[in-house]
Amino acid sequence: MNAATILEALAGEIRTEWAQQHRCRVHVAPDPARALELLAAGAPDGCSLALFYEGEEPADDKGIVCDEQVAGRFSLALACHPGLKPRDGQGAGTGALAEAESLRAFLLRESAGEGLLDGWRYGGMSSFQLPRGDAPLGGYTLTLTGIYDCGDELEDEE
């Protein structure tokens, strides 16, 4: 298993079961810088979500990365574009924070964590702001940690 495969599976799960009802476009970014570009380029009629791999640590106490298992950090950056209008019956509670909280609830309640040995572990939420001309774009990044076996990668390389 590798991080790219886990990201694609997570993105597919979010697209299928959460994104459509939240008018959210889901992207898998090859790196953190590209994730920010994808968010900034989003359409003004909804939210954008960019998933990216942030890094990893050994999953065991030996400190050997890719010995067998790693704890990968996966980030999900979500921004709602200024042109987004609240849905009928919903007031100021809709926006990036409300959407990020909804996504967090979905992930912790519904996500199977395909490819992970023990499901997702929630690592917290933080805010971000991107300068963008007259209208800066802000949002929230959720961090998830998942332990996976990267031993298959080593066997493929030999």
N, C-alpha and C positions, 0 to 999 in steps of 0.2 A: 504494500500500500504506500502511496505517497501523498504529499500535501495537496498537489494539484487535483488529484482524483477526489480527495475529501472535499475540497472547495467546490468542485463541479457538482458533486452529489448534494451538498448543502444548498447551493444555488438552485438546483432543480427542485428540491423540496420546498424552498421558499417561494419560487415562481408558481409552483402548482397549488400550494395550500395557503399562501398568505398574500402574496404581492398583488394579485389581480383585484381583490376586494379593497385593497388599500391604494390602488392606482400608483403602483410603485414599479419602476424599472429596475431590474436586477442585473448587475454586471460582475464578472469575475475579473479582477485586475491582476496583471502579472507582477505588480510591485506596488508599494504604498504611494509613490509619486503618481503613477498612472491612475490609481484609485481616486485621487483628488481631482485629476483632470476629468475623469468620467463623471464625477459628481458636479463639477462646475459646468460641464457641457449639457447637463440634463435639460429636458423640456420644461417649460413653465407651467405645465398642467398637472403636476403631481410630484411624487417623491422619487428619489434615486437612491439605490442601495449598491454600494461597491464592496465586494468581499475581497480580502487579500490575506496573504500569509505574512505574519509578523515575525516569526522566528520559532525557535524550539530550544528545549533544554533536555538533558538526559532524564528519562523517566525512572531510572534506578539510582541508587546511592553510589555507584561506581564512578560516575562522571564520564562515561564513555558514550558519546553521541553515536547513535545508530548501532550500538552493540546489539540491541534487539528492539528496544522500544524508546520512543521519544514522546515528550509532552509538547505538542505543537500549539502555538498561539495563533488563533484565527481572529481577524478583526472584520467587523461589519460596520461600515460608515454609511450613515443615512442622513440625507438632507431633503427638506421639502422646499421647493422653489417658491419665491415670493408671489408668483402669480396664482398659487393654489388657493382656491376658495374653499371655505368650510362646507362640508356636506350638509344637506338639509337636516335640521334638528340638532346640529352640533355647533357649539360656539367656539370660544377661544381655546378650548381644550384640544382642538385638532391642530396639528402642526408637527414639527420634528420631534418634540419631546413625547407627545402622545403616541406618535407612530413608533418611536423607538421603544417605548414601554410596551406597546402591543406586540412588536416583533420579539422583544425579550420574553414576554409571556408565552408566545407561540413556541419559541425555541426551547424553553425550559419544560413546557408541558407536552409538546407534540413531536419535537425533532428526535429522530431515532439515533442520529449521529452515525450514519452509515460509514463503515470502515474504522470506527473507533472501538477500542476494547472495553470502555466503560462509560460510553455516552459523553455528553458535553458537561463541562464544568464552567459555570458562569464566572467571569473574571472582573466584571464591573462595566460601568459606562462613564464616558467622559465627553466633554463638549469640544467642538472645534469651530473655527471661523476662517473662511477663505476670502481674501480680498477679491472683489469682482466689480470693478468700476464703481458706479453709484450705488449698487445694491450688493453688499457683502452677503455671502452665503454661509449659513451656519447649520450645524447639525450635531449629531451625537454618534460616537463610536462605541459599539459593544464589543467586548472581548470575550472569546470563548477559548477554553483549553480542552484539548482532546488527546488522549494517549493512543498511539497507534504503533503497529509493528512495521518498522522500516527494514526488517531483515530481508524481505523479498527483493528490495532494491539492491542490496549487497550481492545477493545470489545472481541477479541479472547482469551485474557488472563483471562478474568473474568469468 
